[in-house]
Amino acid sequence: MVDEIDVLRALAHPVRWGILQRLAAEPGICACDFTEFFDVSQPTISAHLKVLREAGLVTTQRKGATICYTLVAARLGALAGQLGAMAATAPSAPGWTAAPAAAPGTAVTSPGGRLR
């Protein structure tokens, strides 16, 4: 079974994080379509998708000759619940303010507008 550390490691890479953001905005994206969003090769995208799949964050569905990916809501929800529970018990540090949350579906991009 994949533990929380493996999930956090999977989330820690900017391209994998961007893939999850894309899937949140547009579920069911074909593996070959991710190259238009990221400045990496198709084999690199496939390697990132494998890590996300092994961490239980995405699932696949074959549509003809293509493989489409979707988020696993239960896995993300469980992690969100654990982090929320930790946050609820954490004291506020003096002078500490959280960074504003990004709008859903947004990602940090390079000057050309593509994630690396």
Summary of the structure (lengths in Angstrom):
residues: 116
radius of gyration: 15.7
end to end distance: 29.6
largest distance: 56.0
contacts: 280
relative contact order: 0.19
helix: 48%
strand: 14%
